[in-house]
Structure formats: C-alpha cells, structure tokens
C-alpha cells in the first residue's frame, strides 16, 4: 500500500510540473505569433544547447529540476517551430518525405541514448555527452531563410518575394514578372490581414492561450478539425509515452527495452512517408491506429509468463503508435491554414502533454495492480482515435490553405462517422469495464 502511495505522490508531483509545463509551453509557442519562424528557431536551439550543457553540472537538486523543466519546454518549442518552418517551405509533393525524413533521427537517438545509458552510468557525463552534438546545428541556423508564407500573412510581401527569388535561382527557374508577383503577394497579404484576428497582449498568459483556442473554434470546419486533432494528439502521446515507460514492467532489462524501442521507431519513420504519400493521410492514420489497437488488446489476453510475446506485442505497438504520432503531427501541419497554423499546432502540442501526463499513472499505478490494464486502456483509446480520423479532410497533393476563409470555402464532405464513433466508443467501454471487473481478464 505504501509503495502505491509513494508512486501516487511521485506522479502527482510530476503532474503538477506537467500542468505548469503546459502553461509555459503555451507562452513560448505563442511567441511565434509575434516573431518570425526563423528567429524563434534560432533562439530555441541556441538556448536549448546552452541549457543542456549547464544543467548537467548544477550543484543543487532544485536547480536541476528547474533546468529540466525549462529544457523540456524548449525542446518542444524547438521541435514544433522547426516542423512548421519545414512545412511552409516545402513544395506539396516533397512535404511528406521532408517531414518524415527528419524524424528518423529521433529513433536513432533513442537507440543511442539507451546504449549511452548502458555505458555511462554517471548522469552528468551522460547529459553532457547527449547535448554536445547540438553544437553542430548552430552554424546552419544562420543560413536558413524565413518562411515566405509567414512573411505574406504578416504583411511583408516584398521580403517574401526576395525569398522566392532566391529559391528560383537555386533551382534554375524563372519567376513570373516581378510586378505580377508583387501584386499577387500583396493581395494575399491583405486578405490574411482582414481575416486574421487581432492579437491580444502578452500580459495575461492564460487569456492568450484561451484566445488561441477560441480563434480555432470560431468557424465550423476549423472547429471540427481542431477538436479532432486535439483528441488524436492526446491519445497518441498517451500511448506513445505509455509504451516508452513500460520497460521495467515488460522487459527484464530496461536498457535493452529502450534500444529495441528506438529500433522499432525507425521503420515507422522511414516507411510512414511512403505510406501516406501513396495511400493518403486519412487511411494511413486510421490503419496505424487500428494496428495499435489490435496488438495492444492482444497483449491484454497474453498471460504474464509469456514475457517474450508481451515484449514483441509492445514493440509492434510502439512501431504503430510512432507512425500514428508522426502522421498526425505531419497531418496537422497541413490541415491548419497558415494564419492559424502556429496557434493550431501549438495548442495541439499542449493538449498532447495531457496524454503524456496520464501515461505514468496508467503504466505504474494501474499496471502494478492489473498488469493487463495498460494494454486495454491504450488499445481502446487508439480505437477511438482511429474513428476520429474520419472527421478530417484528406490533404494529399493539396495546396496548403493560407487563411481560414480559404479553408471554409473548400468543399465539405459528409461522412457517416457518427455510427462508427458510437460503435467504437461502446466497444471500448465494454472492453474496459470487463477488463477491470471480470475475475478472469483474459476471458473477456
């Protein structure tokens, strides 16, 4: 009983920090609305590298905790700022491979970190060794260009024209006449200025975050997209981090589990780009969540003594949920119009922290009492996320919408989703209730 109480207090403390992390992350991500994509990326990576090196040698635990908190916030800030910049400078036919290609490094890093943790048991040296490669990216930050879409939306068409000219020279192509280009860009800038809501002051952080959400919920089509993406982000983060934190309960060696976990992410990153490019965003996301559901619910039926089978199911689930997470991040970057893309992706990232905050409670607290329960909860949540994909429009080969008006003007397609959602929800409740209250959880 005391062990469960200690674990509960530990996770409540972690949860408190996570809630504060959500709020501060919202503030940091909101800075992108005032400052350019390039400037926020440069600031974020410089601060992240410096903080990572300094935090490794702080003498007090309180300072280390604060530094870790700031580091986690900056990490999300840099990751999604870079992703948005990449989406806005990539042409439609190459956006998929650009987005999925850069994240392959994440899987390699997870594997390397597991190996480093096995070789380097001193956490200070481990932190330093893991941060030093960040110095290699600093020179590249000064040669990247600003997002031309951001420049247009923020009323700077002349600077956007200069960026387009540089791109044309690199590719050896000619732009339309300058007067024609300038007129077109000025018209788009004027339209974006008329449809973009006024930005509130930075005085009230909570109000600014609420304002961002309200803006995303004002129009019908954008509201449906926003709420669906929020839910899918929460589920993807909960399942992803839940499986990542299950090393101690599924495997006898957490270092091997971490290395295998990173290894299983590689095919998800490598092949997800080809899958969504050829089969579309919606079908790919749906089936990746469906595979996650099948293997995790199968884990609930597997007795604990079959540890190898449980490990194999967890690894397949990790690969599938990694693909799902990657797909929804990429998908959301295409779904939100340029003028609210920063708000949309930023608030979705904040919502995903709710899922990651709940993952330790499920894996450690619930899992310690009912080892099969995390598989059931994660699998059922993935099933609901799969159903939610039907509410999103397909974006493969489409030009990114610049304004909310462009998004709302697009063709609306009615989908028979309500019956499917209801059926999925009912099935999930049935599985969860029987798993928790049945004396024979493997005979549902």
C-alpha positions as CSV (number, residue, x, y, z in Angstrom):
1,X,0.0,0.0,0.0
2,X,2.8,2.4,0.9
3,X,4.5,1.6,-2.5
4,X,1.3,2.6,-4.3
5,X,1.0,5.8,-2.2
6,X,4.6,6.7,-2.9
7,X,4.1,6.2,-6.6
8,X,0.9,8.3,-6.5
9,X,2.7,11.2,-4.7
10,X,5.5,11.0,-7.2
11,X,3.2,11.1,-10.2
12,X,1.1,13.9,-8.7
13,X,4.3,15.9,-8.3
14,X,5.2,15.1,-11.9
15,X,1.7,16.1,-12.9
16,X,1.9,19.4,-11.2
17,X,5.1,20.2,-13.1
18,X,3.4,19.0,-16.3
19,X,0.5,21.4,-15.9
20,X,2.9,24.2,-15.3
21,X,4.9,23.0,-18.4
22,X,1.7,23.1,-20.5
23,X,1.1,26.7,-19.5
24,X,4.7,27.9,-20.0
25,X,4.9,26.0,-23.3
26,X,1.8,27.8,-24.4
27,X,3.5,31.1,-23.7
28,X,6.7,30.1,-25.5
29,X,4.9,28.7,-28.6
30,X,2.8,31.9,-28.7
31,X,6.0,33.9,-29.2
32,X,6.0,32.6,-32.7
33,X,2.9,34.7,-33.4
34,X,4.9,37.8,-32.8
35,X,8.3,36.8,-34.0
36,X,9.4,35.1,-37.3
37,X,9.8,31.4,-37.7
38,X,13.5,31.8,-38.3
39,X,14.1,33.9,-35.3
40,X,12.2,31.6,-32.9
41,X,14.1,28.5,-34.3
42,X,17.4,30.2,-33.9
43,X,16.7,31.4,-30.3
44,X,15.3,28.0,-29.3
45,X,18.2,25.9,-30.4
46,X,20.8,28.2,-29.0
47,X,19.1,28.3,-25.7
48,X,18.5,24.5,-25.7
49,X,22.1,23.7,-26.3
50,X,23.4,26.1,-23.6
51,X,20.9,25.0,-21.1
52,X,21.6,21.3,-21.7
53,X,25.3,21.8,-21.0
54,X,24.8,24.0,-18.0
55,X,22.1,21.8,-16.4
56,X,24.5,18.8,-16.4
57,X,26.7,20.4,-13.8
58,X,24.3,22.3,-11.5
59,X,25.1,21.6,-7.8
60,X,21.6,21.7,-6.3
61,X,18.7,19.4,-7.0
62,X,16.2,22.3,-7.0
63,X,18.2,24.0,-9.8
64,X,18.4,20.7,-11.7
65,X,14.7,20.3,-11.6
66,X,14.0,23.8,-12.8
67,X,16.6,23.4,-15.6
68,X,15.0,20.1,-16.7
69,X,11.6,21.8,-16.7
70,X,13.0,24.6,-18.9
71,X,14.8,22.1,-21.1
72,X,11.7,20.1,-21.7
73,X,9.7,23.2,-22.6
74,X,12.4,24.5,-25.0
75,X,12.7,21.1,-26.6
76,X,9.0,21.0,-27.6
77,X,9.3,24.7,-28.7
78,X,12.2,24.0,-31.0
79,X,10.8,20.8,-32.4
80,X,7.5,22.2,-33.5
81,X,8.8,25.5,-34.5
82,X,11.2,23.7,-36.9
83,X,8.5,21.5,-38.1
84,X,6.2,24.4,-39.0
85,X,9.0,26.1,-40.8
86,X,9.8,23.0,-42.8
87,X,6.1,22.5,-43.8
88,X,5.9,26.1,-45.0
89,X,9.0,26.0,-47.2
90,X,8.4,22.5,-48.8
91,X,6.5,22.0,-52.0
92,X,3.4,19.8,-51.8
93,X,5.0,16.7,-53.5
94,X,8.0,16.8,-51.2
95,X,6.5,17.8,-47.9
96,X,5.8,14.2,-46.9
97,X,9.4,12.9,-47.2
98,X,10.8,16.1,-45.8
99,X,8.7,15.8,-42.6
100,X,9.1,12.1,-42.1
101,X,12.8,12.1,-43.0
102,X,14.0,14.4,-40.3
103,X,12.3,12.4,-37.6
104,X,14.2,9.2,-38.5
105,X,17.0,10.8,-36.5
106,X,14.7,10.6,-33.4
107,X,14.6,6.8,-33.5
108,X,18.3,6.6,-33.9
109,X,18.8,8.9,-31.0
110,X,16.6,6.8,-28.7
111,X,18.7,3.8,-29.6
112,X,21.9,5.7,-29.0
113,X,20.7,7.1,-25.7
114,X,19.9,3.5,-24.5
115,X,23.4,2.5,-25.4
116,X,24.9,5.5,-23.8
117,X,22.9,4.9,-20.6
118,X,24.2,1.4,-20.5
119,X,27.8,2.5,-20.9
120,X,27.8,5.8,-19.0
121,X,26.1,5.4,-15.6
122,X,27.1,8.9,-14.3
123,X,24.1,11.0,-15.3
124,X,26.1,14.3,-15.5
125,X,28.5,12.8,-18.0
126,X,25.6,11.2,-19.9
127,X,23.8,14.6,-20.1
128,X,26.9,16.3,-21.4
129,X,27.6,13.6,-24.0
130,X,24.0,13.7,-25.2
131,X,24.0,17.5,-25.5
132,X,27.3,18.1,-27.2
133,X,26.1,17.1,-30.7
134,X,23.7,20.0,-30.5
135,X,26.6,22.3,-31.2
136,X,26.8,21.0,-34.8
137,X,23.5,22.6,-35.7
138,X,24.3,26.1,-34.6
139,X,26.2,27.2,-37.8
140,X,23.3,26.1,-40.0
141,X,20.8,28.3,-38.2
142,X,22.4,31.5,-39.7
143,X,21.9,30.4,-43.3
144,X,18.3,29.3,-43.3
145,X,15.7,31.6,-44.8
146,X,12.4,33.0,-43.4
147,X,9.2,31.2,-44.2
148,X,7.7,33.1,-47.2
149,X,4.2,32.1,-46.2
150,X,4.7,33.7,-42.7
151,X,6.0,36.9,-44.4
152,X,2.9,37.1,-46.7
153,X,0.5,36.5,-43.8
154,X,2.2,39.1,-41.7
155,X,2.1,41.8,-44.4
156,X,5.7,41.6,-45.7
157,X,5.2,40.6,-49.4
158,X,8.4,42.3,-50.6
159,X,10.6,40.2,-48.3
160,X,8.6,37.1,-49.4
161,X,9.4,38.0,-53.0
162,X,13.1,38.1,-52.2
163,X,12.9,34.6,-50.7
164,X,11.1,33.3,-53.7
165,X,13.7,34.8,-56.0
166,X,16.5,33.1,-54.0
167,X,14.7,29.8,-54.3
168,X,14.2,30.3,-58.1
169,X,17.9,31.0,-58.5
170,X,18.8,27.8,-56.6
171,X,16.5,25.7,-58.8
172,X,17.4,27.4,-62.1
173,X,13.8,28.5,-62.9
174,X,12.3,31.9,-63.7
175,X,9.6,33.6,-61.7
176,X,6.7,35.4,-63.3
177,X,7.2,39.2,-63.8
178,X,8.0,41.0,-60.6
179,X,5.1,43.3,-60.8
180,X,2.7,40.4,-61.2
181,X,4.2,38.5,-58.3
182,X,4.2,41.6,-56.1
183,X,0.5,42.3,-56.9
184,X,-0.4,38.7,-56.1
185,X,1.5,38.6,-52.8
186,X,0.0,42.0,-51.7
187,X,-3.5,40.7,-52.4
188,X,-2.8,37.6,-50.3
189,X,-1.3,39.7,-47.5
190,X,-4.3,42.0,-47.5
191,X,-6.7,39.0,-47.3
192,X,-4.8,37.5,-44.5
193,X,-4.7,40.8,-42.6
194,X,-8.5,41.2,-42.9
195,X,-9.3,37.7,-41.7
196,X,-6.7,37.3,-39.0
197,X,-8.0,38.2,-35.5
198,X,-6.2,40.8,-33.6
199,X,-3.5,39.5,-31.3
200,X,-4.0,40.1,-27.6
201,X,-1.3,41.5,-25.4
202,X,1.1,39.2,-23.6
203,X,0.0,40.4,-20.2
204,X,-2.3,37.6,-19.4
205,X,-0.8,34.2,-20.3
206,X,-3.9,32.1,-19.6
207,X,-6.1,34.6,-21.5
208,X,-3.7,34.4,-24.5
209,X,-3.9,30.6,-24.6
210,X,-7.7,30.7,-24.3
211,X,-7.8,33.3,-27.1
212,X,-5.8,31.0,-29.3
213,X,-8.3,28.1,-28.7
214,X,-11.3,30.3,-29.2
215,X,-10.0,31.5,-32.6
216,X,-9.6,27.9,-33.6
217,X,-13.2,27.1,-32.6
218,X,-15.0,30.1,-34.3
219,X,-15.8,28.6,-37.7
220,X,-17.4,25.2,-38.2
221,X,-14.9,23.4,-40.4
222,X,-11.9,24.7,-38.4
223,X,-13.6,23.8,-35.2
224,X,-14.1,20.1,-36.3
225,X,-10.5,19.9,-37.4
226,X,-9.2,21.4,-34.2
227,X,-11.2,19.3,-31.7
228,X,-10.4,16.1,-33.6
229,X,-6.7,16.9,-33.8
230,X,-6.7,17.7,-30.0
231,X,-8.2,14.3,-29.2
232,X,-5.8,12.4,-31.5
233,X,-2.8,14.2,-30.1
234,X,-3.8,13.3,-26.5
235,X,-4.2,9.6,-27.4
236,X,-1.0,9.4,-29.5
237,X,1.0,11.0,-26.7
238,X,-0.6,8.8,-24.0
239,X,0.0,5.6,-25.9
240,X,3.5,6.5,-27.2
241,X,4.9,7.6,-23.8
242,X,3.0,4.8,-22.0
243,X,4.8,2.2,-24.1
244,X,8.1,4.0,-23.7
245,X,7.8,4.0,-19.9
246,X,6.8,0.3,-19.7
247,X,10.4,-1.1,-19.9
248,X,10.5,-2.1,-16.3
249,X,7.2,-4.0,-16.4
250,X,7.6,-5.6,-19.8
251,X,11.3,-6.4,-20.1
252,X,13.9,-7.6,-17.6
253,X,16.5,-5.1,-18.9
254,X,15.2,-1.5,-19.4
255,X,18.3,-0.6,-21.4
256,X,17.6,-3.3,-24.0
257,X,14.0,-2.3,-24.0
258,X,14.9,1.3,-24.8
259,X,17.3,0.2,-27.6
260,X,14.6,-2.0,-29.1
261,X,12.0,0.7,-28.7
262,X,14.2,3.1,-30.7
263,X,14.9,0.4,-33.3
264,X,11.2,-0.1,-33.8
265,X,10.7,3.6,-34.4
266,X,13.0,3.6,-37.4
267,X,10.7,1.6,-39.8
268,X,7.8,3.8,-38.6
269,X,9.6,7.0,-39.6
270,X,11.1,5.5,-42.8
271,X,8.0,3.9,-44.3
272,X,5.4,6.2,-43.0
273,X,6.3,8.8,-45.5
274,X,5.9,6.4,-48.4
275,X,2.6,5.1,-47.0
276,X,0.9,8.5,-46.6
277,X,2.3,9.6,-49.9
278,X,0.8,6.7,-51.8
279,X,-2.3,5.9,-49.7
280,X,-3.3,9.3,-48.3
281,X,-3.2,10.8,-44.9
282,X,-6.5,9.6,-43.6
283,X,-6.3,5.9,-44.5
284,X,-2.7,5.7,-43.3
285,X,-3.5,7.3,-39.9
286,X,-6.6,5.1,-39.5
287,X,-4.8,1.8,-40.1
288,X,-1.8,2.7,-38.0
289,X,-4.1,3.4,-35.0
290,X,-6.0,0.2,-35.8
291,X,-2.9,-1.9,-35.8
292,X,-2.0,-0.3,-32.4
293,X,-5.4,-1.3,-31.1
294,X,-5.1,-4.9,-32.3
295,X,-1.7,-5.7,-30.9
296,X,-2.3,-3.9,-27.5
297,X,-5.6,-5.6,-26.9
298,X,-3.9,-8.9,-27.8
299,X,-1.4,-8.1,-25.1
300,X,-4.3,-8.0,-22.6
301,X,-5.1,-11.6,-23.5
302,X,-1.5,-12.7,-23.1
303,X,-0.5,-14.3,-19.7
304,X,2.4,-12.6,-17.9
305,X,4.6,-15.7,-18.1
306,X,4.8,-15.2,-21.9
307,X,7.2,-12.3,-21.5
308,X,8.7,-12.7,-25.0
309,X,5.3,-12.5,-26.6
310,X,4.4,-9.4,-24.5
311,X,7.6,-7.7,-25.5
312,X,7.0,-8.5,-29.2
313,X,3.5,-7.1,-29.0
314,X,4.7,-4.0,-27.2
315,X,7.3,-3.4,-29.8
316,X,4.9,-3.7,-32.7
317,X,2.5,-1.4,-30.8
318,X,5.4,1.1,-30.3
319,X,6.1,1.0,-34.1
320,X,2.5,1.5,-34.9
321,X,1.9,4.3,-32.5
322,X,5.1,6.0,-33.5
323,X,3.8,6.0,-37.1
324,X,0.5,7.4,-35.8
325,X,2.1,10.1,-33.9
326,X,4.3,11.1,-36.8
327,X,1.4,11.1,-39.2
328,X,-0.9,13.3,-37.0
329,X,1.9,15.8,-36.5
330,X,2.5,16.0,-40.2
331,X,-1.2,15.9,-41.0
332,X,-2.0,18.8,-38.6
333,X,0.7,20.9,-40.2
334,X,-1.3,20.6,-43.5
335,X,-4.8,20.9,-42.0
336,X,-4.4,24.3,-40.3
337,X,-4.3,27.4,-42.5
338,X,-1.1,29.5,-42.5
339,X,-2.6,32.3,-40.5
340,X,-3.5,30.0,-37.6
341,X,-1.1,27.2,-38.1
342,X,1.1,28.3,-35.3
343,X,-1.9,28.5,-33.0
344,X,-3.2,25.2,-34.1
345,X,-0.1,23.1,-33.8
346,X,1.0,24.9,-30.6
347,X,-2.2,24.2,-28.8
348,X,-2.3,20.7,-30.1
349,X,1.2,20.2,-28.6
350,X,-0.1,21.5,-25.3
351,X,-3.0,19.0,-25.4
352,X,-0.6,16.2,-26.1
353,X,1.0,16.9,-22.8
354,X,-2.2,15.9,-21.1
355,X,-1.8,12.4,-22.6
356,X,1.9,12.2,-21.6
357,X,1.0,13.3,-18.1
358,X,-1.5,10.5,-17.7
359,X,0.7,7.8,-19.1
360,X,2.8,7.2,-15.9
361,X,-0.4,6.8,-13.8
362,X,-1.6,4.1,-16.2
363,X,1.7,2.2,-16.6
364,X,2.9,2.4,-13.0
365,X,-0.2,2.7,-10.7
366,X,-2.9,0.9,-12.7
367,X,-0.3,-1.5,-14.2
368,X,1.1,-2.5,-10.8
369,X,-2.4,-3.7,-9.7
370,X,-3.6,-5.0,-13.1
371,X,-0.7,-5.8,-15.4
372,X,-3.1,-6.2,-18.4
373,X,-4.9,-2.9,-17.8
374,X,-2.5,-0.6,-19.6
375,X,-2.8,-2.7,-22.8
376,X,-6.6,-2.4,-22.6
377,X,-6.7,1.3,-21.9
378,X,-4.1,2.2,-24.6
379,X,-5.7,-0.1,-27.1
380,X,-9.2,1.2,-26.5
381,X,-8.0,4.8,-26.8
382,X,-6.3,4.0,-30.0
383,X,-9.5,2.6,-31.4
384,X,-11.3,5.9,-30.7
385,X,-8.5,7.8,-32.3
386,X,-8.8,5.7,-35.4
387,X,-12.5,6.5,-35.6
388,X,-11.8,10.2,-35.2
389,X,-9.7,10.2,-38.4
390,X,-12.9,10.1,-40.5
391,X,-13.7,13.6,-39.4
392,X,-10.6,15.0,-41.0
393,X,-10.3,16.0,-44.7
394,X,-7.7,14.5,-47.0
395,X,-4.7,16.8,-47.8
396,X,-2.5,14.6,-50.1
397,X,-1.4,16.7,-53.1
398,X,-3.4,19.8,-51.9
399,X,-2.0,23.3,-51.6
400,X,-1.8,24.5,-48.0
401,X,-4.7,26.9,-47.2
402,X,-3.4,30.4,-46.3
403,X,-6.4,31.7,-44.5
404,X,-9.4,30.4,-42.6
405,X,-11.6,31.8,-45.4
406,X,-9.8,29.5,-47.9
407,X,-10.4,26.5,-45.6
408,X,-14.1,27.2,-45.0
409,X,-14.6,27.8,-48.7
410,X,-13.4,24.3,-49.7
411,X,-15.8,21.5,-50.5
412,X,-17.4,19.9,-47.5
413,X,-17.8,16.2,-47.5
414,X,-20.4,14.5,-45.3
415,X,-19.1,11.2,-43.8
416,X,-21.0,8.5,-42.0
417,X,-18.9,8.8,-38.8
418,X,-21.4,9.1,-36.0
419,X,-22.5,5.4,-36.1
420,X,-18.8,4.3,-36.3
421,X,-17.8,6.6,-33.4
422,X,-20.7,5.3,-31.3
423,X,-19.9,1.7,-32.0
424,X,-16.2,2.3,-31.3
425,X,-16.9,4.1,-28.0
426,X,-19.4,1.4,-26.9
427,X,-16.9,-1.4,-27.7
428,X,-14.1,0.4,-25.8
429,X,-16.3,0.9,-22.7
430,X,-17.3,-2.8,-22.9
431,X,-13.7,-4.0,-23.0
432,X,-12.5,-1.7,-20.3
433,X,-15.4,-2.5,-17.9
434,X,-15.0,-6.2,-18.4
435,X,-11.2,-6.0,-18.0
436,X,-11.5,-4.2,-14.7
437,X,-14.4,-6.1,-13.2
438,X,-14.1,-9.6,-14.6
439,X,-12.3,-12.1,-12.3
440,X,-10.9,-13.7,-15.5
441,X,-9.5,-10.7,-17.5
442,X,-8.1,-13.0,-20.2
443,X,-11.5,-14.4,-20.9
444,X,-13.4,-11.3,-21.9
